[in-house]
């Protein structure tokens, strides 16, 4: 790349570039010095006399993007050095100059960016066909067919391209259409902001610069609007130089370009970018020298103006009357024939899309406030209001949310009128209208912030919705009035930008020869502040201004444009409101939200958190650390607080064991997977006192009338059961609620003996019934079962008959249960053909080939059904007696 530039931009061509730049800036400098004195006079006169017109009702934010960044995210960029696509991290600060890094870590560590893109003069394209069309027009004689890729092949179907007529082109691509729309909106906002590089606050340098550029172009035959009047003054001057320099350089270099079509196009773009960069540097240095010279002579000029203000005004009015007598007849004739028939049609073409755009601004603002009111009704506290206001405060600078407003104006078209009135492109008016829309949105948001913040002072959480509604109505009324005023001013300025250059172009040939004689009427001391060329333009402006004002006034009567009539003037409608304009910026997250707590944590030494807190981002589309990275996703939004999984699994497990049929929900990550965390063993279910069906240790429920079987074949399991029973018995003994039930040990032991005897009888009865039901089993099986049933049983311990609740299936017996067991009648044996009188949930009959008798090491315990009146404290385990534990 360096060899191409050095070989084609040799020393001779660099000297040509320097000479042409010096010529243009030199001529511009002379015009700038003249217009600087005129602009200074107008500024001092305005300060003394003041200006009329309606006063704005909305407050204006002085520093809109203080401690804010616009956007950051990752996107694939095509690198011309190695002709490959790389994933780069992009960061857009409040200056709207795009910085890109190798990765996000480089940005967070404060490293220098790999490059910076100033978007002034660029066009954002979302189609390769649009790019090929613009590229083919840049180099005559080298054409590429539509649909082919002469320079690069896009990696995806969603490209985003930054095109400039002179500077380097930038190529990006994303994976989805939604990403493309978001990046397109962000880049469009960067272009829109950087194009508006001239400060309106400076009432001397900015008018002097714009008038000097306009007069320079008119001297070279260009009277219409200029599409490249965008960016900072050095960039505008570089564009002015490139208008005449680029054709000359093209004629010198194009015949020397060799290679294929793709190679020649790429080399020409590299050469053009190198020339433009060189011109920008030279123009900036020379322009700064001119401005410094004018600023150095400003104090004596301003002193002279204030001293001779009355004489200067009188002399100017005298010369103006003389020029009117010579110019007005010709101007009125031209106005009647070529201007008046087109005023209404051009005004209609301007008003319809512009009014739609401002209406959309009002609707977007209204919808945001309605959403906040709805959420306040549900969660009515100041913290919720602060959370929403933190988002709304930067609504005007949110490119994605404001895109619907900007799109309404982009349909503006002046077809059939561009060539007649020398209008290069309607984009000049489109961008101006979009900037005014953004300003009105920010003024409305800022005014609502101040009024709401004042209303919330000293107010509790009651009536927040009504407070928001009252503030909303006040702000919307002010917005409607200011919107009407701003639009009417925009329409007048747009019509003047269309008609004045055309009238000057038509009148200059016949009037230019007469103007020098009027210069003799001006005193030499005032000649720096009164210029004949400026007076001539003012006379032409006054001639057409009356018709333009009348057309706008008639349009204001039509309701569909939602304009106030000129007779409706709102003055001092809210006299105390202007006092709020000097208030400091409100940090809603710090004052009402959780920002204060976060700030205290960040102040402990976390520099990264401090930096993130200080520099808040308008568009939250940055990838959060720790969240799963989605495949083919280069631009992700920050998940809301509710979407972040919490890994407090132990607390969830502890709370889930309160009920046997409670369902534990697994936490789910953002990508739909469950986190891998260590879990404690689930605790056994606790049997409530009023539950008629005992619960098993695995969470199942014992069916009514179904015997619970506990296998004791493993000795270690038996030992574990005995240990658990002793521990539970000791804990129950120590509890004060059960202390009274153990006052009589002898009665407790006798009750236990009775219960054991009752259980053994029930077991024998169940064995006999099982043998009767298994009569159809093969003889060897019946014999085996009979033999096992006649084996003498060993005495059973209390632990075997009443195991702990952690491993057994029966609940501990209380005194009431023991008494009920003693009064329980012995169950009668069922006949083989009789169906058990049980519920539908009873245990099914085992297969015929399976023995149903219990083994010697198994015990069957009938389910104890406590009464519903019994409380949970009555369900207690009994201590083992000495007789039962002797075995």
MARLOVO-180609 format. One line per field, with one value per residue (C-alpha): z, x, y. Coordinates in Angstrom, 2 decimals, decimal comma, m for minus. Example, Ala and Ser with C-alpha at 12.3 -4.5 7.8 and 13.67 -1.06 7.14 Angstrom:
MARLOVO-180609
c3	7,80_7,14
c1	12,30_13,67
c2	m4,50_m1,06
//
This chain:
MARLOVO-180609
c3	0,00_0,81_m2,49_m4,44_m2,73_m2,92_m6,57_m7,70_m5,25_m5,96_m4,99_m8,01_m7,32_m3,64_m4,65_m6,85_m3,91_m1,61_m4,20_m4,90_m1,20_m0,57_m3,36_m2,10_1,56_0,63_m1,25_1,49_4,11_2,49_2,41_5,99_7,27_5,58_6,88_10,36_10,83_9,49_11,78_14,77_14,02_13,72_16,99_18,93_17,43_18,38_21,94_22,22_20,47_21,27_19,10_18,87_18,21_20,51_23,51_23,87_26,56_27,08_28,95_27,09_28,41_28,33_28,32_27,02_27,01_30,16_31,40_28,71_25,92_23,01_22,08_22,25_20,75_18,52_14,76_11,89_9,95_6,64_6,89_3,65_4,84_4,77_3,02_5,90_8,20_11,87_14,89_16,34_19,41_18,64_21,13_20,38_22,94_23,34_20,49_18,04_16,74_16,46_18,13_17,37_19,24_18,82_21,67_24,59_27,03_25,17_25,57_29,26_29,94_28,40_25,46_22,35_19,73_16,52_14,63_14,81_12,28_11,89_10,05_8,66_4,97_4,99_3,75_5,50_3,07_3,81_0,32_m1,80_m4,96_m3,63_m2,94_m6,41_m7,99_m6,01_m6,56_m10,33_m10,48_m8,58_m11,27_m14,87_m17,33_m14,69_m14,33_m12,37_m13,21_m10,70_m8,51_m8,81_m6,08_m7,66_m4,37_m1,60_m0,89_2,09_4,68_5,46_3,87_6,13_5,28_6,68_4,65_5,30_1,96_1,42_m1,90_m0,93_2,26_3,05_2,94_5,85_5,45_8,19_8,37_11,00_11,34_11,64_10,21_13,67_14,24_10,86_11,69_15,04_13,64_10,72_13,16_15,25_12,25_10,86_14,16_14,10_10,57_11,51_14,55_12,98_9,90_12,22_13,15_13,18_16,60_16,67_19,99_18,34_16,80_15,11_13,76_12,49_10,46_9,13_8,03_6,33_4,50_3,33_1,97_0,25_m1,35_m2,48_m4,20_m5,76_m7,15_m8,92_m10,25_m7,56_m6,13_m4,88_m1,69_m1,09_0,15_1,43_3,78_6,67_9,45_11,15_9,35_8,28_6,82_4,96_3,56_2,51_0,68_m0,95_m2,14_m3,37_m5,60_m7,95_m7,03_m7,47_m11,24_m11,82_m9,84_m11,52_m14,96_m13,90_m12,13_m13,87_m17,06_m14,90_m12,96_m14,02_m13,30_m13,23_m12,65_m8,95_m8,44_m10,16_m8,09_m4,86_m5,71_m6,68_m3,36_m1,46_m3,44_m3,01_0,76_0,99_m0,97_1,20_4,44_3,19_2,23_5,61_7,51_5,38_5,49_9,26_9,78_7,44_8,78_12,37_11,33_9,74_12,80_15,16_13,18_13,26_16,95_17,72_16,07_17,65_20,73_18,77_16,24_18,93_20,67_17,40_16,75_20,17_19,80_16,34_16,41_15,55_12,69_11,24_11,34_9,69_6,96_6,28_5,99_3,52_1,26_1,59_0,28_m2,71_m3,55_m3,10_m5,72_m8,21_m7,37_m6,17_m9,56_m11,11_m8,04_m7,90_m11,57_m11,13_m7,99_m9,70_m12,67_m11,27_m7,49_m6,41_m8,47_m6,69_m3,09_m2,07_m3,74_m2,23_1,18_1,03_0,11_3,17_5,65_5,27_6,17_8,70_10,56_10,57_12,08_14,89_15,57_15,90_18,34_20,48_20,28_21,27_24,23_25,23_25,03_27,28_29,90_29,65_30,19_33,25_34,62_34,12_35,93_38,70_39,25_39,70_41,69_43,05_44,65_43,88_43,12_40,18_38,98_39,21_37,26_34,42_34,40_34,09_30,77_29,58_30,35_27,25_24,98_22,43_21,91_21,59_17,84_17,83_19,59_17,56_14,25_13,68_13,98_11,58_9,00_8,73_7,38_5,08_2,57_1,83_m1,91_m4,18_m7,49_m10,43_m8,44_m7,80_m11,24_m11,54_m8,25_m8,19_m5,13_m5,09_m2,72_m0,15_2,37_3,54_4,69_5,97_8,30_9,53_10,35_12,15_14,26_15,24_16,15_18,42_20,09_20,73_22,18_24,51_25,57_26,36_28,33_30,23_31,11_32,30_34,43_36,17_36,78_38,03_40,27_41,83_42,35_43,99_46,65_49,94_48,44_49,50_47,37_47,31_44,24_42,06_39,04_39,35_39,75_36,61_34,72_35,71_34,73_31,45_30,52_31,25_29,16_26,20_26,00_25,93_23,38_21,01_21,12_20,66_17,95_15,99_16,40_15,39_12,34_11,04_11,39_9,62_6,73_6,28_6,36_3,92_1,44_1,66_1,05_m2,07_m3,54_m2,57_m4,46_m7,54_m7,41_m6,83_m9,78_m11,99_m10,75_m10,32_m14,03_m14,40_m11,01_m10,44_m12,60_m10,59_m7,11_m7,00_m7,24_m4,02_m2,17_m2,54_m0,32_2,71_5,02_5,07_8,85_8,44_5,28_7,25_8,76_5,70_2,55_m0,63_m1,48_1,84_1,45_m2,04_m0,62_2,19_m0,33_m2,33_0,89_1,91_m1,48_m1,17_2,62_2,52_0,24_2,28_5,54_3,98_2,68_6,08_7,80_5,51_6,08_9,84_9,50_8,22_11,13_9,59_10,10_13,80_13,73_16,03_14,43_14,72_16,84_19,56_21,69_24,99_27,18_30,81_30,91_33,59_35,16_37,66_35,09_33,88_37,38_36,98_33,83_35,88_38,02_37,83_35,94_37,86_38,48_38,90_39,56_42,29_43,96_43,71_42,38_43,48_42,08_45,51_46,90_43,77_44,00_47,58_46,52_43,57_45,78_47,72_45,02_42,01_39,33_36,53_38,29_38,98_35,35_34,17_36,66_35,63_31,91_31,37_28,00_26,10_24,06_26,15_23,58_25,06_25,98_29,73_31,25_32,44_30,22_27,57_24,13_21,47_18,25_15,29_17,50_17,40_19,17_22,31_24,64_28,34_30,11_32,59_36,30_36,29_33,63_35,55_37,23_40,92_42,21_45,76_45,43_49,06_50,22_47,68_48,80_52,42_51,65_49,40_52,18_54,06_52,17_50,66_47,49_46,96_43,52_43,26_40,14_38,74_37,95_34,23_32,55_29,70_27,13_28,51_30,41_34,13_36,08_37,38_41,13_44,06_45,89_49,33_49,76_49,98_53,45_54,17_53,93_57,12_57,76_58,77_61,63_59,71_56,83_56,81_54,47_55,74_53,45_52,56_52,82_49,05_48,81_47,81_49,71_51,29_49,97_52,36_53,68_52,06_54,36_54,57_54,25_55,45_54,47_57,16_55,23_55,35_58,86_58,24_57,30_60,55_62,54_60,81_61,59_65,28_65,54_63,95_66,28_69,38_68,20_67,40_70,69_72,61_70,71_71,34_75,03_75,37_73,74_76,28_74,36_75,02_78,48_80,11_78,21_79,82_83,46_83,89_82,51_83,63_81,83_78,72_78,83_79,24_76,34_74,18_75,11_74,18_70,87_70,07_70,84_68,69_65,80_66,06_65,95_62,89_61,22_61,89_60,55_57,40_56,93_57,12_54,61_52,25_52,43_51,68_48,63_47,35_47,24_43,47_43,73_42,95_45,85_46,40_46,82_49,29_51,30_51,46_52,62_55,24_56,60_56,86_58,60_61,33_62,23_65,70_65,62_67,52_69,90_68,10_69,45_69,69_66,90_64,53_65,26_65,42_63,16_62,64_60,23_58,04_56,93_58,05_56,45_59,60_61,79_65,56_67,89_70,49_73,48_71,60_68,79_71,25_72,84_69,44_68,59_71,80_70,94_67,31_66,51_65,00_61,23_59,85_57,17_53,68_51,48_48,18_46,10_48,04_46,86_49,53_50,58_49,93_47,86_44,24_45,35_47,22_46,40_43,50_44,05_43,46_40,64_41,29_40,80_43,42_47,13_49,15_52,63_54,51_55,07_58,49_58,26_57,22_59,33_58,24_60,02_59,45_58,53_61,44_60,58_63,06_63,55_61,85_65,21_66,35_66,16_64,91_68,43_69,26_66,66_68,70_68,91_72,11_73,90_73,81_77,01_78,75_78,16_74,44_74,06_76,09_73,04
c1	0,00_2,83_4,55_1,40_1,03_4,71_5,00_2,00_2,29_5,82_7,38_6,02_2,43_2,76_3,91_0,84_m1,38_0,30_0,03_m3,66_m4,44_m2,58_m4,46_m7,88_m7,15_m5,53_m8,61_m10,86_m8,74_m9,28_m13,04_m13,00_m11,26_m13,90_m16,82_m15,30_m15,63_m19,21_m20,17_m18,64_m20,67_m23,90_m23,18_m22,50_m25,61_m27,74_m26,41_m27,33_m30,70_m31,81_m33,87_m37,59_m39,56_m41,28_m39,36_m38,88_m40,96_m38,74_m35,45_m32,21_m29,56_m26,14_m23,97_m26,20_m23,70_m21,73_m20,09_m21,85_m20,81_m23,08_m22,38_m19,91_m19,94_m18,17_m18,51_m16,62_m14,42_m12,64_m8,93_m7,44_m3,91_m4,37_m7,78_m9,39_m12,36_m11,56_m13,80_m13,13_m14,45_m15,94_m16,51_m18,44_m17,78_m19,73_m17,73_m19,18_m15,70_m15,61_m12,66_m11,95_m9,75_m8,55_m10,80_m12,78_m9,94_m7,72_m10,38_m10,91_m7,18_m7,03_m4,82_m4,64_m7,23_m6,19_m7,88_m10,44_m13,19_m14,55_m17,82_m18,23_m19,09_m19,71_m22,73_m23,93_m24,85_m26,53_m26,29_m23,33_m25,15_m25,35_m21,65_m20,70_m22,79_m21,02_m17,64_m18,04_m18,74_m15,56_m13,12_m14,22_m13,37_m13,34_m16,73_m17,83_m20,92_m23,73_m23,71_m20,00_m17,46_m14,58_m12,84_m14,11_m16,62_m18,87_m18,71_m22,43_m25,64_m25,80_m23,08_m22,69_m20,42_m19,12_m18,53_m16,80_m16,12_m12,51_m11,54_m11,05_m13,98_m14,83_m16,48_m18,36_m20,71_m22,93_m24,76_m28,39_m30,73_m31,45_m27,77_m27,49_m30,33_m28,80_m25,34_m26,84_m28,71_m25,58_m23,40_m26,13_m26,22_m22,44_m22,62_m25,49_m23,68_m20,23_m21,71_m23,05_m19,55_m20,09_m20,98_m24,14_m23,08_m20,26_m21,97_m18,83_m16,61_m19,41_m21,26_m17,96_m16,90_m20,19_m20,44_m16,82_m17,35_m20,58_m18,99_m16,00_m18,24_m20,38_m17,25_m16,55_m20,10_m21,61_m24,72_m26,80_m26,69_m23,53_m23,77_m20,17_m20,71_m20,26_m17,79_m15,34_m13,97_m10,72_m12,76_m15,07_m12,07_m10,50_m13,71_m13,55_m10,02_m10,84_m13,62_m11,02_m7,97_m9,42_m10,16_m6,64_m5,02_m7,27_m6,10_m2,49_m2,70_m5,45_m3,43_m0,63_m2,81_m2,05_m3,55_m7,03_m10,15_m10,28_m6,65_m7,02_m10,08_m8,36_m5,21_m7,19_m9,06_m5,78_m4,30_m7,41_m7,43_m3,75_m4,39_m7,39_m5,46_m2,65_m5,09_m6,88_m3,61_m2,54_m6,00_m6,18_m2,83_m3,63_m7,16_m5,94_m3,45_m6,24_m8,51_m5,69_m4,94_m8,59_m9,00_m5,91_m7,49_m10,90_m10,56_m9,84_m12,53_m15,14_m14,16_m14,52_m17,94_m19,31_m17,99_m19,41_m22,46_m25,00_m22,93_m22,35_m26,06_m26,98_m24,40_m25,57_m29,22_m28,29_m26,41_m29,18_m31,79_m29,62_m29,14_m32,86_m33,73_m31,44_m32,13_m35,74_m37,47_m35,44_m35,84_m39,63_m39,96_m37,91_m39,87_m43,21_m42,24_m39,90_m40,41_m44,01_m45,52_m43,29_m43,42_m46,51_m45,43_m41,93_m43,33_m45,75_m42,91_m41,00_m43,85_m45,39_m42,37_m41,05_m44,35_m44,57_m41,11_m41,87_m45,15_m43,24_m40,86_m43,83_m45,27_m41,99_m41,64_m45,27_m44,93_m41,89_m43,76_m46,81_m44,61_m43,10_m46,56_m47,74_m44,74_m45,15_m48,72_m47,49_m44,34_m45,09_m41,87_m39,27_m36,62_m38,69_m39,17_m35,44_m34,71_m36,99_m35,80_m32,22_m33,20_m35,42_m32,83_m30,78_m33,71_m32,81_m29,36_m30,54_m30,07_m32,19_m35,21_m34,97_m34,59_m38,34_m38,44_m35,54_m37,03_m40,15_m38,05_m35,85_m38,69_m38,38_m38,05_m37,74_m38,06_m38,40_m37,11_m33,48_m32,16_m34,29_m33,13_m29,69_m30,37_m27,70_m29,53_m32,36_m30,01_m29,01_m32,57_m33,11_m30,12_m31,02_m34,57_m33,24_m30,90_m33,78_m35,88_m33,15_m32,81_m36,55_m36,61_m33,73_m35,33_m38,59_m36,82_m34,68_m37,69_m39,61_m36,64_m36,42_m40,17_m40,51_m37,47_m38,86_m42,27_m40,76_m38,90_m40,62_m43,20_m43,64_m44,46_m48,17_m49,56_m46,49_m48,60_m50,64_m47,48_m45,99_m49,22_m49,28_m45,65_m46,26_m49,18_m47,17_m44,22_m46,29_m48,05_m44,69_m43,38_m46,26_m45,63_m41,85_m42,26_m44,49_m42,02_m39,02_m40,74_m41,92_m38,39_m37,02_m39,45_m38,47_m34,75_m35,15_m37,09_m34,48_m31,68_m33,51_m34,59_m31,82_m28,99_m31,20_m32,12_m28,50_m27,41_m30,02_m29,45_m25,68_m24,76_m26,94_m26,18_m22,52_m21,28_m23,32_m22,28_m18,78_m20,18_m22,13_m18,90_m17,99_m20,95_m19,40_m16,98_m13,54_m13,67_m16,86_m15,85_m14,78_m18,25_m20,36_m19,84_m21,78_m21,98_m23,67_m26,15_m27,06_m27,89_m29,92_m32,00_m32,70_m33,62_m36,06_m37,72_m38,66_m39,10_m42,57_m43,94_m42,28_m43,74_m47,18_m46,95_m45,88_m48,63_m51,28_m49,92_m50,18_m53,97_m54,18_m54,75_m53,00_m49,60_m50,31_m48,81_m49,68_m50,78_m48,47_m51,07_m50,71_m47,73_m46,94_m44,97_m44,12_m46,51_m44,32_m42,30_m40,45_m39,36_m36,30_m34,86_m34,60_m32,50_m29,43_m29,72_m27,06_m27,59_m29,75_m28,25_m31,41_m29,60_m27,54_m30,39_m33,34_m32,03_m29,41_m26,60_m25,64_m24,96_m23,09_m21,08_m20,06_m18,90_m17,02_m15,32_m13,58_m10,93_m12,54_m11,28_m13,05_m16,41_m15,73_m14,95_m18,07_m20,19_m18,76_m19,14_m22,70_m23,73_m26,77_m27,29_m26,71_m25,52_m22,20_m21,37_m21,32_m18,49_m19,55_m22,59_m22,58_m21,46_m24,00_m22,76_m22,58_m23,64_m21,38_m23,57_m25,50_m27,68_m27,05_m29,50_m31,81_m31,41_m34,26_m32,56_m29,34_m29,38_m28,60_m26,70_m27,98_m28,78_m28,24_m30,77_m33,26_m32,74_m33,25_m36,47_m37,75_m37,71_m40,56_m43,14_m42,87_m44,69_m42,81_m41,23_m37,66_m37,00_m33,52_m31,86_m31,41_m28,62_m29,11_m28,32_m30,89_m28,51_m28,51_m25,42_m23,24_m23,07_m22,57_m25,77_m26,40_m28,36_m32,06_m33,48_m36,17_m39,74_m41,42_m44,77_m47,32_m49,59_m52,82_m51,72_m53,57_m51,09_m47,51_m44,66_m41,76_m38,14_m37,79_m40,64_m43,33_m46,59_m47,71_m51,07_m53,88_m53,90_m50,55_m47,98_m44,65_m41,67_m38,19_m35,41_m32,88_m30,70_m27,72_m26,21_m24,78_m28,23_m29,66_m26,93_m27,62_m31,31_m30,64_m28,30_m30,83_m33,57_m31,49_m30,53_m34,10_m35,34_m32,78_m33,68_m37,36_m36,68_m34,89_m37,65_m39,83_m42,99_m42,62_m41,14_m44,49_m45,27_m42,35_m43,24_m44,43_m41,84_m43,75_m46,94_m44,90_m43,20_m46,51_m47,99_m45,03_m45,42_m49,11_m48,33_m45,66_m48,04_m50,71_m48,26_m47,17_m50,77_m51,37_m48,29_m49,40_m52,86_m51,32_m49,19_m52,22_m54,07_m51,10_m50,93_m54,62_m54,28_m51,30_m53,12_m52,69_m48,90_m46,86_m46,62_m42,90_m43,42_m46,28_m44,25_m41,36_m43,62_m45,27_m41,94_m40,70_m43,87_m43,41_m39,93_m40,02_m39,59_m36,87_m37,90_m37,92_m36,32_m37,95_m35,71_m36,99_m40,62_m40,26_m37,35_m36,45_m38,35_m35,26_m35,25_m38,55_m41,92_m44,03_m44,33_m43,51_m46,30_m47,84_m49,91_m53,11_m51,94_m50,99_m54,41_m56,04_m53,89_m55,03_m58,68_m58,23_m60,13_m58,28_m58,73_m60,81_m59,28_m60,53_m61,80_m60,06_m62,91_m63,52_m62,13_m60,57_m62,75_m60,07_m59,76_m58,67_m55,17_m54,63_m51,63_m52,17_m52,26_m48,83_m48,37_m49,24_m45,69_m44,28_m44,30_m46,31_m45,33_m42,83_m39,32_m37,96_m35,95_m38,90_m41,54_m44,90_m46,24_m49,80_m50,10_m51,07_m53,71_m53,64_m56,70_m56,92_m57,34_m53,92_m51,24_m47,72_m46,35_m48,35_m46,50_m43,49_m41,30_m41,16_m37,96_m37,03_m37,73_m35,10_m36,97_m37,22_m33,60_m32,26_m32,19
c2	0,00_2,39_1,60_2,48_5,84_6,77_5,77_7,81_10,71_11,76_15,06_16,89_15,92_16,78_20,25_20,60_19,59_22,10_24,89_24,32_24,14_27,38_29,14_28,11_28,85_32,17_33,37_32,04_33,82_37,21_36,64_35,40_38,55_40,72_38,69_38,49_42,26_42,21_39,32_41,07_44,20_42,20_40,42_43,62_45,25_42,27_42,38_46,07_46,08_42,56_40,27_39,70_36,59_34,09_32,83_29,06_27,38_24,33_24,36_23,77_21,41_23,06_19,91_17,09_14,23_14,90_11,68_9,69_7,38_6,57_2,98_0,11_m3,35_m5,85_m6,04_m7,67_m5,26_m5,84_m5,05_m3,84_m4,63_m8,41_m8,55_m10,45_m9,97_m9,40_m8,99_m5,55_m3,76_m0,34_2,46_5,67_8,46_11,68_13,28_10,71_9,92_6,13_4,39_0,74_m1,74_m5,30_m6,38_m5,08_m5,65_m3,19_m0,53_m1,21_m1,05_2,41_1,51_3,63_2,63_0,95_3,76_6,56_7,31_10,83_10,27_13,80_13,61_9,86_7,97_4,82_2,04_m1,27_m2,77_m3,77_m2,66_0,89_0,81_m0,46_2,29_5,03_3,40_3,24_6,96_7,81_6,61_7,26_4,54_1,79_0,16_m2,90_m4,87_m4,80_m7,91_m8,55_m7,95_m6,06_m5,28_m7,54_m10,25_m9,64_m12,42_m12,24_m11,01_m7,95_m5,43_m1,93_0,36_3,87_5,61_8,95_10,72_11,48_9,61_5,93_3,54_1,23_m2,17_m4,02_m6,98_m8,56_m11,86_m10,79_m8,19_m6,80_m6,13_m4,47_m2,11_m1,19_m0,54_1,36_3,62_4,17_5,04_7,30_9,15_9,55_10,97_13,28_14,65_15,09_16,76_19,44_20,51_24,28_25,63_27,73_29,25_31,21_34,24_35,58_32,80_30,56_33,26_34,58_31,10_30,15_33,48_33,23_29,71_30,74_33,81_31,74_29,19_31,92_33,53_30,23_29,90_27,59_29,24_26,31_24,32_22,31_18,76_18,70_21,64_19,25_18,64_20,96_24,05_22,28_19,40_21,79_23,66_20,35_19,48_22,90_22,22_18,71_20,06_21,52_19,45_15,95_16,23_17,50_14,68_12,12_13,20_12,87_9,50_7,52_6,74_5,34_2,89_m0,70_m4,09_m5,49_m3,48_m4,41_m3,47_m0,11_0,79_m0,17_1,77_4,85_4,84_4,58_7,47_9,59_9,00_9,98_13,20_14,08_13,49_15,73_18,49_18,31_18,77_21,73_23,33_23,00_24,69_27,59_28,07_28,22_30,90_32,99_32,65_33,51_36,67_37,76_37,04_39,07_42,15_41,66_43,95_47,17_46,31_45,78_49,00_50,91_49,36_50,29_53,82_54,50_52,23_54,96_56,35_52,87_52,06_55,38_54,93_51,39_52,41_55,15_52,74_50,14_52,57_53,36_49,69_48,97_51,54_49,83_46,18_45,87_46,35_43,55_41,35_41,77_40,93_37,76_36,94_37,20_35,04_32,38_32,19_32,80_29,93_27,42_28,60_26,64_23,38_23,48_24,41_21,49_19,11_20,35_20,49_17,06_14,84_17,34_17,53_13,75_13,55_16,01_14,21_10,95_12,65_13,63_10,11_8,45_10,79_10,21_6,41_6,45_8,45_6,18_3,12_4,74_5,58_1,99_0,56_3,12_1,95_m1,64_m0,83_2,61_3,83_6,46_3,87_2,64_6,21_6,85_3,69_4,76_8,36_7,17_5,59_8,44_11,15_10,26_9,40_12,09_10,57_6,98_6,30_3,14_4,66_7,87_6,05_5,93_9,74_10,24_7,92_10,09_12,97_10,90_10,58_14,32_14,77_17,82_16,05_18,42_21,39_20,45_21,36_24,49_25,99_24,33_22,17_19,47_17,14_17,29_15,67_19,17_19,84_16,30_16,42_19,89_18,76_15,68_17,78_20,06_17,02_15,71_19,10_19,32_15,83_16,62_19,90_18,11_15,37_17,87_20,04_16,98_15,93_19,28_19,62_16,03_16,31_19,47_17,81_14,71_16,70_16,11_13,77_10,19_7,19_8,05_9,75_9,28_8,41_11,60_13,66_12,15_12,82_16,49_17,01_15,19_17,46_20,60_19,47_18,28_21,65_23,42_20,94_21,61_25,34_25,09_22,47_24,83_27,70_25,60_24,14_27,49_28,86_25,79_26,22_29,87_29,07_26,18_28,30_31,04_28,51_27,35_30,72_33,17_31,38_31,14_34,85_35,87_33,80_35,47_39,05_39,17_39,53_42,65_44,22_43,36_46,23_48,78_47,70_49,26_52,80_52,29_51,59_55,26_56,23_54,47_56,29_54,74_54,22_52,16_50,31_47,23_46,83_47,71_45,64_46,29_42,55_41,82_44,65_43,40_39,95_41,49_43,44_40,29_38,47_41,19_41,07_37,40_37,27_38,79_36,05_33,30_34,63_34,81_31,23_29,86_31,85_30,39_26,88_27,35_27,65_24,07_21,73_18,75_20,38_21,08_24,59_27,46_30,71_33,67_35,45_32,81_33,81_32,09_34,47_33,79_30,84_29,27_32,14_29,93_27,38_29,28_29,07_25,31_25,67_26,56_23,44_20,76_17,53_15,07_11,65_9,59_6,30_7,94_9,80_7,42_4,11_1,63_3,73_5,04_1,59_0,63_3,82_3,05_m0,40_1,00_3,59_0,85_0,50_m1,10_1,28_m0,54_m0,22_3,44_4,09_2,28_4,19_7,55_6,90_5,75_4,41_5,64_2,45_m0,71_m3,21_m4,26_m7,84_m8,40_m10,39_m13,81_m14,14_m16,88_m15,79_m16,60_m18,07_m15,69_m12,81_m9,80_m7,30_m8,25_m6,25_m6,19_m8,55_m6,96_m7,54_m10,02_m12,12_m12,71_m16,15_m16,33_m19,35_m19,50_m23,18_m24,08_m21,52_m22,79_m26,39_m25,41_m23,63_m26,41_m29,04_m27,41_m29,50_m33,00_m31,97_m28,71_m28,41_m27,13_m25,07_m25,20_m21,85_m21,40_m19,49_m17,02_m19,69_m22,08_m24,44_m25,14_m24,11_m26,90_m26,39_m28,72_m29,51_m30,87_m34,08_m33,30_m33,48_m36,06_m34,84_m33,82_m35,40_m32,77_m33,55_m33,19_m35,37_m38,64_m40,27_m40,78_m39,83_m42,07_m41,00_m40,64_m38,19_m40,75_m41,10_m44,33_m45,41_m46,09_m49,64_m50,49_m52,15_m50,41_m52,73_m51,94_m54,28_m54,99_m57,35_m54,99_m54,71_m51,26_m49,97_m51,39_m49,74_m46,43_m46,74_m47,46_m44,51_m42,16_m43,41_m42,77_m39,29_m38,38_m39,74_m37,71_m34,56_m35,11_m35,71_m32,39_m30,37_m28,54_m29,36_m33,08_m32,95_m33,39_m36,58_m38,46_m37,92_m41,58_m44,07_m47,17_m46,26_m45,48_m48,88_m50,73_m48,80_m49,80_m53,47_m53,35_m51,71_m54,32_m57,15_m55,58_m55,22_m58,86_m60,01_m57,92_m59,41_m62,98_m62,18_m60,68_m63,81_m66,07_m63,95_m64,03_m67,82_m68,07_m65,83_m67,79_m71,15_m71,31_m70,96_m74,11_m76,59_m76,08_m72,37_m72,88_m75,31_m72,89_m70,11_m72,34_m73,40_m69,85_m68,74_m71,35_m70,22_m68,72_m64,99_m63,27_m60,56_m57,24_m54,11_m50,72_m49,48_m52,16_m51,47_m47,70_m46,63_m43,00_m40,84_m40,45_m44,10_m45,69_m45,33_m44,99_m41,96_m42,09_m43,19_m40,93_m41,86_m41,29_m43,53_m46,26_m46,06_m46,26_m49,29_m51,05_m50,39_m51,44_m54,67_m57,58_m57,57_m60,42_m62,68_m62,05_m64,81_m65,48_m64,13_m60,96_m57,64_m55,47_m52,55_m49,95_m46,86_m46,86_m45,94_m49,23_m51,38_m53,77_m57,54_m59,10_m61,63_m65,24_m66,51_m64,09_m65,08_m62,63_m63,76_m61,66_m62,94_m63,41_m60,18_m58,06_m56,40_m55,05_m51,99_m50,86_m47,22_m45,08_m42,53_m39,65_m37,56_m34,19_m32,49_m33,55_m30,90_m31,34_m31,29_m34,43_m36,49_m37,52_m40,60_m42,62_m43,61_m47,27_m49,26_m51,30_m54,58_m54,02_m53,05_m56,00_m58,21
//
